[in-house]
Amino acid sequence: MTGVLGLLKPPGPTSLDMVAMVRSVTGQRRVGHAGTLDPEAAGVLPICVGTATRLADYLHIPSKTYVFQLVLGLCTDTDDLTGKVLAETNAGTLSASDLTGVLPRFTGWIEQSVPRFSARKHHGDRLFRYARRQEVVPLPVARVCVESWELIAWRCAGRRSLALCRVRCMSGTYIRSLCRDIGLALGVGAVMGPLVRVMAGGITASTCLTPRELEEAVSAGALSHVLLSPSEALRFLPAVVLDPAEVAHLQHGICPGPRRAARDDMAGAVRLLGTDHSLLGIAERSVDGAVATLQLRKVLMVPQKTG
């Protein structure tokens, strides 16, 4: 059994808790996730089953979309509502236009400091462990890409202003850091409220299963029907269809040779497909004029020889 499952993680459990749940429910031992969600967050968690666990790195390529509440007028040590309050400021006089006025500064390629309470490492230890020990360490600065913002709703709640936002961003972006930095830009402080990831790994929330729905699918013997095939899961990558001779060479780890580049060929990762459109491997394509060259990255579900 192999493929990628779109799972809706509820608030509370960790991403690793969800992996353990999938192992228990499905009886599959080779299970992993592609994109951590904080315990308090909810939403799309791509789960790789079987040999599809080797695809996890590629599921980070597409943009991710989040819907979350921005709470203005509050600073905490975790940059969200779960942390210790460090400062409170009157943000009740702000307007929606004040927020939208600073959002261009947080669009495109930007730099952000990683939150103190995060799983990023410093000298081999997780940052959140330093934070819990109240040890001060330099926070890594990451260059990330925020593609778009949408202000869905706005309201004032006493000394605080609440904004419901949708953001589309590349992998590695910390929404908590965005909230913190927007608050600093507005001079009132801000933290992240409830957050739901509505798209990740090319998988949307509307196509995902809840843990209960997964249990029902397994009980009905329909697990294979709810798993995306490896080729479907990576459908956002361009495809290169191999001929029988190239498939035979790939079985021995030999990458297809250079070929004439098509007009729409782009450099980057590509799927190597058999004539039946099954995923056989992943290659990195480079394009030089009219020639496209492939460099093999992974050999996956290669068909068995017959005869």
C-alpha positions, 0 to 999 in steps of 0.5 A: 500500500503506497500513496499520499493521504490528505488528513484534516488535523484537529487542534490539540495533537502534534503532527507526529501524534497524527502519524502514529494514529494513521499507523495504528488505524491502517496497520501500515508501519511506513508512515510520515507527514509532509509539513508540520502543524503546531499542536494548536493549529488545524487543517491540511496535513499531507500523510505519506504511506509506504514508499511514498514517504520518499516523496515528502520533500517534494510535497513542500514545493507548492505554496501553502495557504492559511486562514488565521486570526491576527490579534493586534494589541498583544505580545506574548513569548510564543507569538500566539495566544498560548504564551505568556503575555509580555505587553498589552497595547491599545489597538482599538483605534486601528482601522482595517486600512491601517493593516492593509497599508502595511501588508505590502511590506510583508509581501514577496521575498522578506526576512523574518526571525524564527519564533523562540518557541519553534522546532528549529535547531541551534547548536543541535538543540531545538529552540523551544527547549532553550526558551523553556530553560529561559536561555537566550540564543540568537534566533535564525533569520530566514528568507521566505516568500509571501505570495498574497494576502487577503483581509477577510474580516475586521472588528474591534474588540475593546483595546484589541483589533481582530483581523481574519486573514488568508495568506498564501506563502512558500514553505518555511514561512512562520505565520506567528512571525508574520503576525509579530512583525506586523504588530511591530510595524503598526506599533501595537504588537500582535500575535497569531490567534486560531489558525487553519491550513487550507492547502498544503502539498497541492492538497486542499481541505475540501478533499481531506479526511478527518481521523474518523472518516479515515477509520471508516474508510479503513473499516470499509476496506477502502483505504486504497481509494482515499490515497492519492497515487504518487503520480497524482500527489506530485501532479504539480510537477511537470511529467516526462514520459519514458519509452520502454528502453528508458524504463529498462535503463532506469531499473538499473539507476541509469537516467534518461539521456538529453532530449530536445527541449519543448517550448514550455520545458522549465528547469526544476524537478520533474516526474519520470512516468512509465507509459501507464503514467505510473511514477517511476522516479524524480529527476532534476531538469536543466534546460540549455537552449534546445536541449533538456538534460535530466539528472536522476534524484530518486528511483521509485516504483519501478515495474517488475520485469516480466517474462 
